[in-house]
Amino acid sequence: MRAIDKIRFILNTLFLVGVVITMLLYFVTDNREPFFYAGFITLSVKVLEFILRFVY
């Protein structure tokens, strides 16, 4: 397994954990600000993985 594949695997795992956290924040909190922050970070991780997939 190449190093880039390991990095992509880790980023995908972080993305899935981030999705769960984002969904929990949406349904649990009344304040939507943490939900938006978590969503932004989660999408940023996925975009980074997407870029790595096509560059390497």
C-alpha positions, 0 to 999 in steps of 0.5 A, a space after each residue: 500500500 502506497 503512502 498516499 493511499 494510507 493518507 487517503 484512508 485516514 482522511 476518509 475515516 476522519 470524514 466519516 467521523 466528522 459526518 457523524 459528529 455533524 449530524 449529532 450537532 444538528 439534532 442535539 444543539 439549538 445553536 447552529 453555529 457548531 453545526 456549521 463549523 463541524 460541517 465546514 471542517 468535514 467538507 474540507 477534509 473530504 475536498 482534501 482527500 478528493 484532491 489527493 485522489 486525482 493529483 496522485 
